[in-house]
Amino acid sequence: MSAKSKPAGYPPIMALGIPEIDEQHETFFAMLGRIDTVSPDMYRQLDDDETDNMLDIMSDLKDFAMQHFSFEENLMDEADYPGLDGQQDSHERFLDDITRLEAELMNGTSVPPVKLHGFLADWFAEHVREMDLPFAEFRKKSAE
């Protein structure tokens, strides 16, 4: 995917006005869309092959999230953002949650794709709104 293209359905309201972060958020959003392709029925339990595909997606999401979180936290540190500790805590909780979900899938707990997608999409939207947007506003005010 080109860095300029917008994933289908990416909510423009989530744009922060920080190009690097916005591009990374768009990539994360597009990665969530991969969950929709795992099974023809998002509401049924996954079979073994679908579980393997979901684990691949979860691993990719976790790897991407770690890179993104590191980038985001470095920007916040450079800006002396007072909300950095809360941001780091939120990022840590997300990584713990996704690791727990991966473990559940590996241990045979079959979670319907709609539940995984819903959790990740809800976390993402809330995190951008509650944690990232205040940083973007802080950064904009600091530049004035």
Order of alpha helices (4+ residues) and beta strands (2+ residues): alpha-alpha-alpha-alpha-alpha
